[in-house]
């Protein structure tokens, strides 16, 4: 990703967080953006392109459930990403 694309992505994240009522700083502190983007790329190539957005949604959903169960948010995201990549690599 070049500098312009990175800026567009950062602007999008900021705007979307605002629209969804999410604290951007909290999100950035807990989310592994590079890991999520990498996951989407792995799944798009290893499984099927439409599986990428569904996988990232499911990873976020699983991480949210883990947080509700008392896990650290950043650890929950990393665990969900790792499981999804392992599954994609196995297929």
C-alpha positions in Angstrom: 0.0 0.0 0.0 1.4 3.4 -1.0 1.3 6.5 1.2 -1.9 7.8 -0.5 -3.7 4.6 -0.1 -2.6 4.4 3.6 -4.0 7.9 4.1 -7.3 7.0 2.5 -7.5 3.9 4.6 -6.8 5.9 7.8 -9.4 8.5 6.8 -11.9 5.8 6.2 -11.3 4.1 9.5 -11.6 7.5 11.3 -14.9 8.3 9.6 -16.3 4.9 10.0 -15.4 4.7 13.7 -17.2 8.1 14.1 -20.3 6.9 12.3 -20.4 3.6 14.3 -19.8 5.3 17.7 -16.5 3.6 18.2 -13.6 5.3 19.9 -11.0 5.3 17.1 -8.0 5.3 19.6 -9.5 2.3 21.4 -10.1 0.5 18.1 -6.5 1.2 16.9 -5.1 0.0 20.2 -7.0 -3.3 20.1 -7.2 -4.1 16.4 -4.3 -5.5 14.4 -5.1 -3.7 11.1 -2.1 -5.2 9.3 -3.1 -8.6 10.5 -6.7 -8.2 9.4 -5.6 -7.0 6.0 -3.2 -9.9 5.7 -5.9 -12.3 6.7 -8.2 -11.0 4.0 -5.4 -11.5 1.4 -4.6 -15.0 2.5 -8.3 -16.0 2.5 -9.0 -14.4 -0.8 -6.2 -16.4 -2.4 -6.5 -19.6 -0.5 -10.2 -20.0 -0.3 -12.2 -17.7 -2.6 -12.3 -13.9 -2.9 -15.8 -13.4 -1.4 -14.6 -15.4 1.7 -12.3 -12.5 2.6 -14.9 -10.0 3.9 -16.9 -12.8 5.5 -13.8 -14.1 7.3 -12.8 -10.7 8.6 -16.4 -10.2 9.9 -16.4 -13.6 11.6 -13.0 -13.0 13.1 -14.3 -9.7 14.6 -17.4 -11.4 15.8 -15.4 -14.2 17.5 -13.1 -11.7 19.0 -16.0 -9.7 20.4 -17.5 -12.9 22.0 -14.1 -13.7 23.5 -13.9 -10.2 25.0 -17.4 -10.6 26.5 -16.1 -13.8 28.1 -13.3 -11.8 29.7 -10.3 -12.1 27.3 -8.0 -9.2 26.5 -9.3 -7.6 23.2 -5.9 -7.5 21.4 -5.3 -11.2 22.4 -8.8 -12.2 21.2 -8.2 -10.6 17.8 -4.8 -12.3 17.4 -6.2 -15.7 18.4 -9.1 -15.3 15.9 -6.8 -14.2 13.1 -4.4 -17.1 13.8 -7.2 -19.7 13.7 -8.6 -18.3 10.5 -5.2 -18.3 8.8 -4.4 -21.8 10.0 -7.7 -23.0 8.5 -7.1 -21.2 5.2 -3.6 -22.6 5.0 -4.9 -26.1 5.7 -7.4 -25.9 2.8 
